[in-house]
Amino acid sequence: MRELLHAEWTKLRTLPGTAWLLLTIVALTVGGGVAAASVVSCAPAGCGYDPARIGLFGVQVSQAVVAVLAVLTIGGEYGTGMIRTTFTAMPRRAAVLGAKAILLAALTLAAGGLAVAASVPVAGATLLGNGFPAGALALTSGPVLRAAVGSVLYLALIALLSLGIAVAVRDSAAAVGTVLGLLYLFPALILMIADADWQRLLWRLSPMNAGLAVQATTGLAELPLDPWAGLGVAAAWAGAALLGGGALLRARDA
């Protein structure tokens, strides 16, 4: 596995745009959180906003870039035909996919961790200036810390989900479109369903809706899923995508 990791790391770090995509993840996460925090205010009598969801709103934006990075991790090789060379040199296809997944998750965790760590205090200062109480978005608070850590894990799961779909689809544009549709279009379609029971069920099955429940620090009793259970739904999507993509990878010609 060490040789595989070294080979995949060499390809990933020399892939055009990798560094810029990682920087974009950080910038969008921080910028999105600050933008969301700047447009809300809290009256002295109180407000109904969840400060963690506001401060971490940028995750909903940066996850699109995470998906692009994940797809390019293997989509570029399919596009150029280099995937045949990869499997000729390293015929253990499942191990190759595993090495890509490990490195992709590590990079996403690093970029996501940096992004969330910067977003929380900056967005917190903005919220403080808009009337929110001091410490409303402090990492010393257990719920806020859970929201922050969960957001980083969520981004890593989106990366793995995207990688699995890219392996199954074998086309970068189609894979990115599939992932973005699953993340953004699926939740929008849920809102068009009139039946409340079906809405609640589909909300629980949505990787973004369920996964980002981990950011909630208020109104937990009203959530269709417990925050960690919601992140578990996102993990199930990622696991299913990797298993399905891995099975197709082994069954099909390169």
SERO-4910 file (N, C-alpha, C, O; in steps of 0.05 Angstrom, whole numbers):
BEGIN
 pado doro    nc1    nc2    nc3   cac1   cac2   cac3    cc1    cc2    cc3    oc1    oc2    oc3
  Met    A     17    -24      0      0      0      0     17     25      0      9     46    -11
  Arg    A     41     24     12     58     48     13     65     57    -15     65     81    -20
  Glu    A     72     37    -32     79     45    -60     55     57    -74     58     76    -89
  Leu    A     32     46    -69      7     57    -82      2     85    -72     -4    103    -89
  Leu    A      4     90    -46      0    116    -35     20    136    -47     12    159    -53
  His    A     45    128    -49     65    146    -60     59    153    -89     61    176    -97
  Ala    A     51    133   -105     45    137   -133     21    156   -136     21    174   -152
  Glu    A      0    150   -120    -24    166   -123    -19    195   -112    -31    214   -123
  Trp    A     -3    197    -92      3    224    -82     19    240   -102     14    264   -106
  Thr    A     37    227   -117     52    241   -138     33    251   -159     36    274   -169
  Lys    A     14    234   -167     -6    243   -188    -24    265   -177    -29    284   -192
  Leu    A    -32    263   -153    -51    282   -142    -39    309   -138    -51    330   -145
  Arg    A    -14    310   -127     -2    336   -122      8    350   -148     12    374   -148
  Thr    A     12    334   -169     20    346   -195     -4    351   -213     -1    360   -236
  Leu    A    -28    344   -204    -52    348   -220    -57    378   -222    -58    392   -201
  Pro    A    -60    389   -246    -65    418   -248    -90    427   -233   -111    416   -236
  Gly    A    -86    447   -216   -109    458   -202   -114    447   -174   -131    457   -160
  Thr    A    -99    427   -165   -104    415   -139   -100    436   -117   -118    439   -100
  Ala    A    -78    450   -117    -73    470    -97    -94    492    -97   -103    501    -76
  Trp    A   -101    501   -121   -121    522   -123   -149    513   -114   -163    529   -101
  Leu    A   -155    489   -119   -181    478   -110   -182    477    -79   -202    483    -67
  Leu    A   -160    469    -67   -158    468    -38   -160    496    -26   -174    499     -6
  Leu    A   -147    515    -38   -149    542    -28   -177    553    -32   -187    569    -16
  Thr    A   -190    545    -54   -217    554    -59   -237    543    -38   -255    557    -30
  Ile    A   -232    518    -30   -249    506     -9   -247    523     16   -268    530     29
  Val    A   -223    531     24   -219    548     48   -233    575     44   -247    584     62
  Ala    A   -228    587     21   -239    614     17   -269    615     16   -282    632     28
  Leu    A   -281    595      3   -310    595      1   -323    588     28   -345    598     34
  Thr    A   -310    571     43   -321    564     69   -322    588     88   -341    594    101
  Val    A   -299    602     88   -297    626    105   -315    648     94   -330    661    109
  Gly    A   -313    653     68   -328    675     56   -358    670     58   -374    689     63
  Gly    A   -367    645     54   -395    639     57   -406    643     85   -428    653     88
  Gly    A   -390    635    104   -398    639    132   -400    669    139   -419    677    153
  Val    A   -381    684    131   -381    713    137   -404    727    122   -417    744    134
  Ala    A   -409    719     98   -431    731     83   -458    725     96   -475    743     98
  Ala    A   -461    700    105   -487    693    118   -489    708    144   -511    717    151
  Ala    A   -467    710    159   -468    724    185   -473    754    182   -484    766    200
  Ser    A   -465    765    160   -468    794    156   -497    802    149   -503    826    151
  Val    A   -514    784    141   -541    791    133   -562    784    153   -586    788    148
  Val    A   -554    775    177   -573    769    198   -567    786    222   -544    794    226
  Ser    A   -587    791    238   -583    806    262   -601    794    284   -621    781    278
  Cys    A   -593    799    309   -607    788    332   -616    811    350   -600    827    359
  Ala    A   -642    813    355   -653    833    372   -646    827    401   -641    804    408
  Pro    A   -646    847    419   -640    842    447   -659    822    460   -651    808    479
  Ala    A   -683    820    450   -703    801    461   -697    772    453   -709    754    463
  Gly    A   -679    769    434   -672    742    425   -679    739    395   -692    756    384
  Cys    A   -670    718    383   -675    712    355   -676    682    351   -668    667    368
  Gly    A   -687    675    328   -691    646    323   -670    634    305   -674    613    294
  Tyr    A   -647    647    303   -626    637    285   -607    618    301   -602    621    324
  Asp    A   -597    598    286   -577    580    297   -549    591    289   -542    590    265
  Pro    A   -534    602    308   -508    614    300   -489    595    287   -473    604    270
  Ala    A   -489    570    295   -471    551    282   -477    546    253   -459    546    236
  Arg    A   -503    543    247   -511    539    219   -504    564    202   -495    561    179
  Ile    A   -506    587    214   -500    612    199   -470    614    194   -461    618    172
  Gly    A   -454    610    215   -425    613    213   -413    592    196   -391    596    184
  Leu    A   -426    568    193   -415    546    177   -430    543    151   -428    523    137
  Phe    A   -445    564    143   -460    563    118   -442    558     94   -450    546     74
  Gly    A   -417    568     96   -399    566     73   -393    537     65   -385    532     43
  Val    A   -398    518     83   -394    490     77   -413    481     54   -406    465     37
  Gln    A   -437    493     54   -456    486     32   -446    496      5   -454    485    -15
  Val    A   -429    516      5   -418    527    -20   -393    511    -27   -390    503    -50
  Ser    A   -375    508     -8   -349    496    -14   -351    466    -21   -332    454    -32
  Gln    A   -373    453    -13   -376    424    -19   -376    420    -50   -368    398    -59
  Ala    A   -385    439    -65   -384    437    -94   -355    434   -104   -350    419   -122
  Val    A   -337    450    -93   -309    449   -100   -297    423    -91   -280    411   -105
  Val    A   -305    413    -68   -296    387    -58   -303    365    -78   -287    348    -84
  Ala    A   -328    367    -89   -337    347   -108   -320    348   -134   -313    328   -145
  Val    A   -314    373   -143   -297    376   -167   -269    364   -162   -259    349   -179
  Leu    A   -257    370   -139   -231    359   -133   -231    328   -133   -214    315   -144
  Ala    A   -252    317   -120   -254    288   -119   -257    275   -146   -245    254   -152
  Val    A   -274    287   -163   -279    276   -190   -253    277   -206   -247    258   -220
  Leu    A   -238    299   -204   -214    302   -220   -192    283   -210   -174    277   -225
  Thr    A   -195    273   -186   -175    254   -175   -173    229   -193   -151    218   -196
  Ile    A   -195    221   -205   -194    197   -222   -206    204   -250   -199    191   -269
  Gly    A   -223    224   -252   -236    230   -277   -215    239   -298   -219    233   -322
  Gly    A   -195    253   -290   -174    261   -309   -160    238   -322   -153    239   -345
  Glu    A   -156    217   -306   -143    193   -317   -160    179   -338   -150    169   -358
  Tyr    A   -186    178   -333   -204    167   -352   -206    184   -377   -207    174   -400
  Gly    A   -205    210   -374   -206    228   -397   -182    226   -415   -185    229   -439
  Thr    A   -159    222   -404   -134    220   -420   -127    192   -428   -109    188   -444
  Gly    A   -140    173   -416   -134    145   -421   -111    134   -404   -103    111   -407
  Met    A   -101    151   -386    -78    143   -369    -87    122   -349    -70    109   -336
  Ile    A   -113    118   -345   -122     98   -326   -113     70   -334   -108     53   -317
  Arg    A   -110     65   -360   -100     39   -369    -71     35   -360    -63     13   -352
  Thr    A    -55     56   -362    -27     55   -353    -26     50   -323    -10     34   -313
  Thr    A    -44     63   -308    -45     60   -279    -51     31   -272    -37     20   -254
  Phe    A    -71     19   -285    -78     -9   -278    -59    -29   -289    -57    -52   -279
  Thr    A    -43    -22   -309    -22    -40   -319      1    -40   -299     12    -62   -293
  Ala    A      8    -17   -288     29    -16   -268     20    -25   -241     36    -37   -226
  Met    A     -5    -21   -234    -16    -29   -208    -42    -43   -213    -63    -31   -211
  Pro    A    -41    -69   -218    -65    -84   -226    -86    -88   -204   -108    -96   -209
  Arg    A    -79    -83   -179    -98    -86   -157   -117    -61   -156   -111    -41   -143
  Arg    A   -138    -63   -171   -155    -40   -175   -168    -30   -149   -169     -5   -145
  Ala    A   -177    -48   -133   -189    -40   -108   -169    -25    -90   -176     -6    -76
  Ala    A   -144    -34    -91   -123    -21    -75   -117      7    -86   -112     26    -70
  Val    A   -118     10   -112   -114     37   -125   -136     56   -116   -131     78   -108
  Leu    A   -161     46   -117   -183     63   -108   -181     69    -78   -186     92    -70
  Gly    A   -172     50    -62   -168     55    -34   -147     76    -28   -150     93    -11
  Ala    A   -125     75    -44   -104     95    -40   -114    123    -48   -108    142    -34
  Lys    A   -129    124    -70   -140    150    -78   -159    161    -56   -159    185    -50
  Ala    A   -176    143    -45   -195    151    -25   -181    161      1   -189    181     12
  Ile    A   -160    148      9   -145    156     33   -133    184     29   -135    201     47
  Leu    A   -119    188      7   -106    213      2   -126    236     -2   -123    258      9
  Leu    A   -148    230    -16   -169    250    -20   -182    258      7   -186    282     12
  Ala    A   -188    238     23   -200    244     49   -180    260     67   -189    279     80
  Ala    A   -155    253     66   -135    268     82   -133    297     73   -132    315     90
  Leu    A   -132    302     47   -130    329     37   -155    345     44   -154    368     52
  Thr    A   -178    332     41   -203    346     47   -206    352     77   -215    374     84
  Leu    A   -198    333     93   -198    338    122   -180    362    130   -186    378    147
  Ala    A   -156    363    117   -137    384    123   -149    411    114   -149    431    129
  Ala    A   -158    413     89   -169    438     79   -195    445     94   -199    469    101
  Gly    A   -212    426     99   -237    431    113   -232    440    142   -245    457    152
  Gly    A   -212    427    155   -205    434    182   -196    463    184   -203    478    202
  Leu    A   -178    470    165   -168    498    164   -190    517    159   -192    539    171
  Ala    A   -208    510    140   -230    528    132   -249    533    156   -257    555    161
  Val    A   -257    511    169   -276    514    191   -263    528    215   -276    545    228
  Ala    A   -238    522    220   -224    535    242   -222    565    238   -222    581    257
  Ala    A   -220    574    213   -219    603    207   -247    615    206   -251    637    214
  Ser    A   -266    599    196   -293    610    192   -307    615    219   -321    635    221
  Val    A   -303    598    238   -318    601    263   -311    627    278   -330    642    285
  Pro    A   -286    634    282   -281    660    296   -288    684    280   -298    704    290
  Val    A   -283    683    253   -289    706    237   -319    711    235   -329    733    238
  Ala    A   -334    690    230   -363    692    229   -374    699    256   -394    714    259
  Gly    A   -362    688    277   -371    694    305   -368    724    311   -385    735    324
  Ala    A   -346    736    302   -342    765    307   -363    781    291   -372    801    301
  Thr    A   -370    772    267   -390    786    252   -417    784    265   -432    803    266
  Leu    A   -424    760    276   -449    756    290   -450    774    315   -471    785    322
  Leu    A   -428    776    329   -427    792    353   -433    821    346   -447    835    362
  Gly    A   -423    831    324   -429    858    315   -458    862    306   -467    885    304
  Asn    A   -472    840    301   -500    842    292   -519    835    315   -543    829    309
  Gly    A   -510    837    339   -528    834    362   -530    807    374   -544    803    394
  Phe    A   -515    787    364   -515    760    377   -499    762    403   -480    777    405
  Pro    A   -506    745    422   -491    746    448   -462    736    445   -456    721    427
  Ala    A   -445    746    462   -417    738    462   -415    708    466   -429    697    483
  Gly    A   -398    694    451   -394    666    455   -415    649    440   -416    625    444
  Ala    A   -432    662    424   -453    646    410   -441    627    390   -453    606    384
  Leu    A   -417    633    381   -403    615    362   -375    609    371   -355    613    357
  Ala    A   -373    600    396   -347    594    408   -342    564    408   -360    548    415
  Leu    A   -318    556    400   -311    528    399   -309    515    427   -308    491    429
  Thr    A   -310    531    448   -310    521    475   -337    509    482   -340    495    502
  Ser    A   -357    516    466   -384    505    470   -386    477    457   -378    474    434
  Gly    A   -395    458    472   -397    430    462   -413    428    436   -403    416    417
  Pro    A   -437    439    434   -452    437    409   -438    451    385   -439    440    363
  Val    A   -426    474    390   -412    487    368   -387    471    359   -382    469    336
  Leu    A   -373    459    378   -350    442    371   -360    418    355   -347    410    336
  Arg    A   -382    406    363   -393    384    348   -400    392    320   -395    378    300
  Ala    A   -412    416    317   -420    427    291   -395    431    274   -395    425    250
  Ala    A   -374    441    286   -349    447    271   -335    421    262   -328    418    238
  Val    A   -332    403    280   -319    377    273   -336    362    253   -326    350    234
  Gly    A   -362    362    258   -380    348    240   -379    359    212   -382    345    192
  Ser    A   -376    386    210   -375    398    183   -350    389    168   -351    385    144
  Val    A   -328    387    182   -303    377    169   -306    349    160   -299    342    137
  Leu    A   -318    332    177   -323    304    169   -342    302    146   -339    286    128
  Tyr    A   -362    320    146   -382    320    124   -368    326     97   -374    313     77
  Leu    A   -350    345     96   -336    351     72   -319    327     62   -318    322     38
  Ala    A   -307    313     80   -292    289     73   -310    268     61   -303    254     42
  Leu    A   -334    265     73   -353    245     63   -363    252     35   -367    235     18
  Ile    A   -367    278     30   -375    287      4   -353    281    -17   -359    274    -39
  Ala    A   -328    284     -8   -306    277    -26   -307    248    -33   -303    241    -57
  Leu    A   -311    231    -14   -312    202    -19   -336    194    -36   -334    177    -54
  Leu    A   -359    207    -30   -383    202    -47   -377    209    -76   -384    194    -94
  Ser    A   -365    232    -80   -359    242   -107   -339    223   -121   -341    218   -145
  Leu    A   -319    214   -106   -300    195   -118   -313    170   -127   -308    160   -149
  Gly    A   -331    159   -110   -345    134   -118   -362    138   -142   -363    120   -160
  Ile    A   -376    160   -144   -393    166   -168   -375    170   -192   -383    160   -214
  Ala    A   -353    183   -189   -335    187   -212   -324    161   -223   -322    157   -247
  Val    A   -318    142   -205   -309    116   -214   -331    101   -229   -325     87   -249
  Ala    A   -355    103   -219   -378     89   -232   -385    102   -259   -391     87   -278
  Val    A   -384    128   -261   -393    142   -285   -371    144   -306   -376    141   -330
  Arg    A   -346    147   -297   -322    148   -315   -322    172   -334   -309    171   -355
  Asp    A   -336    193   -327   -336    218   -342   -337    241   -323   -356    242   -306
  Ser    A   -318    259   -324   -316    280   -304   -341    298   -304   -352    304   -282
  Ala    A   -350    307   -327   -373    326   -328   -398    312   -318   -413    324   -302
  Ala    A   -402    287   -326   -426    273   -317   -425    267   -287   -445    269   -273
  Ala    A   -401    261   -277   -398    256   -248   -403    281   -232   -418    279   -212
  Val    A   -392    303   -240   -396    328   -225   -426    336   -226   -437    344   -206
  Gly    A   -438    333   -249   -467    339   -251   -484    321   -234   -503    330   -221
  Thr    A   -477    296   -232   -492    277   -215   -489    284   -186   -509    285   -171
  Val    A   -465    290   -177   -461    297   -149   -475    323   -142   -488    325   -121
  Leu    A   -472    344   -159   -485    369   -153   -515    367   -153   -529    380   -137
  Gly    A   -526    351   -171   -554    346   -171   -564    333   -146   -585    339   -134
  Leu    A   -548    313   -136   -555    299   -112   -554    318    -88   -570    316    -69
  Leu    A   -534    336    -88   -530    354    -65   -550    377    -65   -561    385    -44
  Tyr    A   -555    389    -88   -570    414    -89   -598    410   -101   -618    422    -91
  Leu    A   -601    394   -122   -627    391   -135   -646    373   -118   -670    379   -116
  Phe    A   -635    352   -107   -652    334    -91   -666    349    -68   -690    345    -65
  Pro    A   -652    365    -52   -666    380    -30   -687    399    -41   -707    403    -28
  Ala    A   -681    411    -65   -701    429    -76   -726    414    -85   -748    425    -81
  Leu    A   -723    391    -95   -746    375   -104   -763    366    -80   -787    363    -81
  Ile    A   -749    361    -57   -764    353    -33   -784    375    -25   -806    369    -16
  Leu    A   -776    400    -28   -794    422    -20   -819    424    -38   -838    437    -30
  Met    A   -818    411    -61   -841    412    -79   -862    390    -73   -883    390    -85
  Ile    A   -856    373    -54   -874    352    -46   -893    362    -24   -883    372     -4
  Ala    A   -919    358    -28   -938    369     -9   -941    352     16   -947    363     37
  Asp    A   -938    326     13   -942    308     35   -919    311     56   -896    307     49
  Ala    A   -927    318     81   -906    323    101   -891    298    109   -867    299    114
  Asp    A   -904    275    109   -890    250    116   -869    243     95   -847    234    102
  Trp    A   -876    246     69   -857    241     48   -834    261     49   -811    254     44
  Gln    A   -840    285     55   -819    305     57   -799    298     79   -775    299     75
  Arg    A   -810    289    102   -793    282    124   -775    257    117   -752    257    124
  Leu    A   -787    238    104   -773    214     96   -750    221     77   -727    212     80
  Leu    A   -757    236     56   -737    243     36   -715    261     48   -692    260     40
  Trp    A   -723    278     67   -703    295     81   -683    277     95   -659    282     94
  Arg    A   -692    256    107   -674    237    121   -656    223    102   -634    214    109
  Leu    A   -664    220     76   -648    205     57   -630    224     41   -612    214     27
  Ser    A   -634    249     43   -617    268     28   -590    271     41   -588    276     65
  Pro    A   -568    266     25   -541    267     38   -534    295     49   -521    297     69
  Met    A   -544    316     35   -537    343     45   -555    350     69   -545    359     89
  Asn    A   -581    347     66   -599    355     88   -592    339    114   -589    351    135
  Ala    A   -590    313    111   -584    296    134   -556    301    144   -552    304    169
  Gly    A   -537    303    126   -509    306    135   -504    332    149   -489    333    169
  Leu    A   -517    354    140   -512    380    152   -529    384    177   -527    405    190
  Ala    A   -545    364    185   -558    365    211   -538    366    233   -544    375    255
  Val    A   -514    357    228   -493    357    248   -486    386    256   -473    390    277
  Gln    A   -493    406    240   -487    434    246   -507    446    265   -502    467    277
  Ala    A   -529    433    270   -551    445    286   -543    445    315   -533    426    326
  Thr    A   -547    469    328   -542    471    357   -567    481    371   -567    482    396
  Thr    A   -588    488    356   -614    495    369   -636    480    355   -633    471    332
  Gly    A   -659    477    369   -682    463    358   -676    434    350   -687    424    331
  Leu    A   -660    421    366   -653    393    359   -677    375    360   -678    355    344
  Ala    A   -696    380    377   -719    363    379   -737    364    354   -752    345    350
  Glu    A   -734    385    339   -750    388    315   -737    375    290   -750    374    269
  Leu    A   -713    367    292   -699    355    269   -710    327    263   -716    312    282
  Pro    A   -712    320    238   -721    293    231   -701    272    239   -708    248    242
  Leu    A   -675    280    243   -654    261    251   -636    274    272   -633    298    272
  Asp    A   -625    258    290   -605    267    308   -580    276    292   -575    265    271
  Pro    A   -566    297    301   -543    307    285   -523    286    277   -515    285    253
  Trp    A   -515    269    295   -495    249    288   -507    227    270   -494    216    252
  Ala    A   -533    221    274   -547    202    256   -548    213    228   -546    198    209
  Gly    A   -553    239    226   -554    252    200   -527    250    185   -526    244    161
  Leu    A   -505    254    200   -479    250    188   -475    221    180   -461    215    160
  Gly    A   -487    203    195   -485    175    188   -499    169    161   -490    151    146
  Val    A   -520    184    155   -533    180    128   -513    188    106   -511    174     86
  Ala    A   -499    211    110   -479    219     90   -457    198     88   -447    193     66
  Ala    A   -450    186    110   -429    165    110   -439    141     95   -424    128     81
  Ala    A   -465    134     98   -476    112     83   -476    117     53   -470     99     37
  Trp    A   -483    141     45   -481    148     17   -453    145      6   -449    134    -15
  Ala    A   -433    155     21   -405    154     13   -396    125     11   -383    117     -8
  Gly    A   -403    109     31   -396     81     31   -408     66      8   -394     50     -6
  Ala    A   -434     71      2   -447     57    -20   -435     65    -47   -432     48    -64
  Ala    A   -428     91    -50   -417    100    -75   -389     87    -79   -383     79   -102
  Leu    A   -373     86    -58   -347     73    -61   -349     43    -67   -334     33    -83
  Leu    A   -367     30    -53   -370      1    -57   -380     -4    -85   -371    -22    -99
  Gly    A   -400     11    -94   -411      8   -120   -391     14   -142   -388      0   -161
  Gly    A   -377     37   -138   -356     44   -157   -334     24   -158   -324     17   -180
  Gly    A   -326     14   -135   -305     -7   -134   -313    -32   -148   -297    -45   -161
  Ala    A   -338    -41   -144   -348    -65   -157   -348    -62   -188   -339    -80   -202
  Leu    A   -356    -38   -197   -356    -33   -226   -327    -31   -237   -322    -40   -259
  Leu    A   -310    -20   -220   -282    -18   -228   -269    -45   -233   -253    -48   -251
  Arg    A   -276    -64   -217   -265    -91   -219   -278   -106   -242   -266   -124   -254
  Ala    A   -303   -100   -248   -319   -116   -267   -315   -107   -295   -317   -123   -314
  Arg    A   -308    -81   -300   -307    -70   -326   -278    -68   -336   -259    -69   -320
  Asp    A   -275    -66   -362   -249    -60   -373   -242    -31   -367   -259    -14   -363
  Ala    A   -216    -25   -365   -207      2   -360   -214     20   -383   -208     44   -382
***
